[in-house]
Amino acid sequence: MSLRDEFYESFRKIPKAELHLHIEAVISVDSIKKLYAKKNGCELSDDKLKEIFGYSDLNGFIDAFLQVQDMFSSVDDFDLVFADLEKYIIDNGISYCEAFFAPSAFLKKGFDFAEMMRNYQKNVRKIKKNTGVTVNLLLDVSRTFGPEVSEKNLDLLLENRIPEVIGIGLGGAESKGPAKEFGHVFERARQNGLKTVAHAGEDTGPQSVWDTINILHAQRIGHGTSCAEDDRLMDTLASMRLPLEVCPTSNVFTKKYVDSIENHPIRLFFDKKIVVTVNTDDPLFFRVSLIDEYWNLYSKAKFTKEELVQIIINSFNASFISDEEKNDFCGKVREVASAVLTVVP
């Protein structure tokens, strides 16, 4: 057995959490083809598929993401998404998941938000029944469409609350929607008992992260890549124990601050005692799985297996489950890691 195969076999057995995952981007190519055929009455050509996925920067990726969203023609189409999410969870040995859903484009198409919530609840409960894995959802209020749309998305969520949606996140085009414009949305979310997270430092500089901390008061930072340019910010993140949802392959793919896994600042963040977690962001679009991300850090970024197990533990501790659940999961991680890796961090 090769070193890579041995790694995958052992790390697949270790319980893992994924905290930064967009459900629409877990969809498979087969499901995309089904959506396209249903909507257009013809097959999706290979040339069109290559065109959709031919992006080279963050804005190009967002455009591709919106093109895939546009293929949905009814709320029932989300059944395909959640079926693919279930397979992804099983394939990667994920024991707990927090995932974003982005309703803005679907609402513009005329989808009913309440119907979407019923579909999501049905499918999340189906995953729990089939796998035992809890999936909690975060509403992406989306900076791409501006603060007004974010307010409306939050209103819809508050009017149609389901226990499976535990919070909000700010995603989309960071350069077009500065974090400081969304403070009121986040304040209202907190007042209504919702958790708050935000993408920041993915496509703009450290000030975006500062604003996310000081104005949005987010409980986790998505990406945070540009934090590497600000020593005081890194020290602040470490002292606050404010987790980063790091998505290594995504950051390399969008080519803003990182040109390779070898040069990704996650190594710097980890050494600075920042609470880093590892995630995939958009598995389909960046052609990566959660186990791939751990392998890449091991084989290219000089992380030891012991350090990777610590990052897995970080992910559970940074999640929005109860302290009791965190302790249980972390205990299981140590137990399995001790058996398959002979390490106990």
Disulfide bonds with the S-S distance in Angstrom:
none
